[in-house]
Amino acid sequence: MNYTSPKLEMSTEAIEYDNLVWYVVAAFILLALGATLMLGALAWCFMYARGGLGAVYNKGGGYYQVGCWN
């Protein structure tokens, strides 16, 4: 009677997916923090500045500004 052990297929796909999940989680956390910051600025503008929220974005130089207007 001969016994042969089963052969296992070993792959690194699970490890690659685990690394990808960390990047997705980090991106989601940064997106949630950015949305929270923008919603907080919007609420502050409506409550204290009695106006709306404005944003300036300059694509070339990386200039960002968020502020209130009346």
MOQUINOR-V433223 format. One record per residue. N is the residue number from 1. RES is the residue in one small letter. SS is DSSP state (~ for helix, > for strand, _ for the rest). OMEGA is omega as a letter, one per 20 degrees, with the letter a starting at -180 (NA if undefined). NEAR is the number of other C-alpha atoms within 12 Angstrom. Layout:
n->N res->RES ss->SS omega->OMEGA near->NEAR
n->N res->RES ss->SS omega->OMEGA near->NEAR
//
This chain:
n->1 res->m ss->_ omega->r near->3
n->2 res->n ss->_ omega->r near->4
n->3 res->y ss->_ omega->r near->5
n->4 res->t ss->_ omega->a near->6
n->5 res->s ss->_ omega->r near->6
n->6 res->p ss->_ omega->r near->6
n->7 res->k ss->_ omega->a near->6
n->8 res->l ss->_ omega->r near->6
n->9 res->e ss->_ omega->r near->7
n->10 res->m ss->_ omega->r near->8
n->11 res->s ss->_ omega->a near->9
n->12 res->t ss->_ omega->a near->10
n->13 res->e ss->~ omega->a near->11
n->14 res->a ss->~ omega->r near->11
n->15 res->i ss->~ omega->r near->12
n->16 res->e ss->~ omega->r near->12
n->17 res->y ss->~ omega->r near->13
n->18 res->d ss->~ omega->r near->13
n->19 res->n ss->~ omega->r near->14
n->20 res->l ss->~ omega->a near->14
n->21 res->v ss->~ omega->r near->14
n->22 res->w ss->~ omega->r near->14
n->23 res->y ss->~ omega->r near->14
n->24 res->v ss->~ omega->r near->14
n->25 res->v ss->~ omega->r near->14
n->26 res->a ss->~ omega->r near->14
n->27 res->a ss->~ omega->r near->14
n->28 res->f ss->~ omega->r near->14
n->29 res->i ss->~ omega->r near->14
n->30 res->l ss->~ omega->r near->14
n->31 res->l ss->~ omega->r near->14
n->32 res->a ss->~ omega->r near->14
n->33 res->l ss->~ omega->r near->14
n->34 res->g ss->~ omega->r near->14
n->35 res->a ss->~ omega->r near->14
n->36 res->t ss->~ omega->r near->14
n->37 res->l ss->~ omega->a near->15
n->38 res->m ss->~ omega->r near->21
n->39 res->l ss->~ omega->r near->17
n->40 res->g ss->~ omega->r near->18
n->41 res->a ss->~ omega->r near->25
n->42 res->l ss->~ omega->r near->24
n->43 res->a ss->~ omega->r near->19
n->44 res->w ss->~ omega->r near->20
n->45 res->c ss->~ omega->a near->21
n->46 res->f ss->~ omega->a near->19
n->47 res->m ss->~ omega->a near->15
n->48 res->y ss->~ omega->a near->16
n->49 res->a ss->~ omega->r near->17
n->50 res->r ss->_ omega->r near->14
n->51 res->g ss->_ omega->r near->17
n->52 res->g ss->> omega->a near->20
n->53 res->l ss->> omega->r near->24
n->54 res->g ss->> omega->r near->19
n->55 res->a ss->> omega->r near->16
n->56 res->v ss->> omega->a near->14
n->57 res->y ss->> omega->r near->13
n->58 res->n ss->> omega->a near->10
n->59 res->k ss->_ omega->a near->8
n->60 res->g ss->_ omega->a near->7
n->61 res->g ss->_ omega->a near->8
n->62 res->g ss->_ omega->a near->9
n->63 res->y ss->> omega->r near->11
n->64 res->y ss->> omega->r near->13
n->65 res->q ss->> omega->r near->14
n->66 res->v ss->> omega->a near->20
n->67 res->g ss->> omega->a near->22
n->68 res->c ss->> omega->r near->22
n->69 res->w ss->> omega->a near->17
n->70 res->n ss->_ omega->NA near->13
//
